[in-house]
């Protein structure tokens, strides 16, 4: 279904699409599908320290899957602004 969002590009593989996968109790932002079977989904996902982890998820626990766009990645990686900092001297 995700590949149907790219109808004019046959070169895109499911492994190349960054996703956000939400389960009943955990969210996996910046995840990539590695393999899929009837009842499980194997994904690689990036944790806060920038390292990549692999996990197998039971499909019955998945709430939704969405494509992660560049603006979403910018929000995740954006450094917080110090509100007490005087921007006049930067």
N, C-alpha and C positions, 0 to 999 in steps of 0.2 A: 504494500500500500504506500509506503514512504517513497519508493521509486516512481510511483505514478505522479508525484509532484514535479518530476523532471522529465516531461514527455519528449522533449526535443534533444535530449542528450543521452545517448546509449553508452557513453564512456563512464558514467558515474556508477560506482558500486556502492552497495549498502554500507560497506565498511568505511567509506569515505565521508559519510554524512554525520556531522556532530549532532548528538541528541541530548535531550533531557528526559530521563526515565523516572517516573514517579511510581513508587510502590505503596503499599498500605502504610508503611511506617518510615520509609527512607526515600530520599531523592538523590538521583545520580546525574548531576549536571556534567556536561562535557563527556558524554559516554559514546562509545562506538560499538556497534554490534559486531561480534567476532564470529559467532555461529548461532544457528537456531535449529531447534528440534521441536517436535510437536508440543511438548509440555515445558520446555526450558529455553532460556535465552542466555547465551554467554556474551558478556560485555567487558570491554576495557573502559575504565573511567579514570578521570584525573581528580586527585584529592587536593585539598587546600595548599599543601606544600609543593605541588607541582609534579609529584610522582604519579605513575600510572599503576592502577590495580586491576586485577581480573576477578570477576565474580560470575557465578551462574545463578540466575534468578528463575524461580518457579513462575511461569506465566500467569498462574491464577492469582498471584500477589501483585501483578502490575495493574496500576490504576489508569495511567495514560503514558503515551510517548509523544514527544514533540520535537520538531527540528529546532536546533539552537542556531540562531542567526548571529551575524557579526555584532550587531548592537547589543545583543544579550551577552556576548563574550566581553564586550567593552565594559558593561556594567559589573560583571563578575570580577574583572581584573583591575578595575579602577581603584586608584589609591584614594583613601578618604582625605577630605580637605579639612585641615585644622582651622576651625572657625575663629580661634583666637589669634591666628597668624595675621600679621599686618602685610597685606598683599602690595602695599605701596612701595615696599623696599625690595621687591623681588626682581 
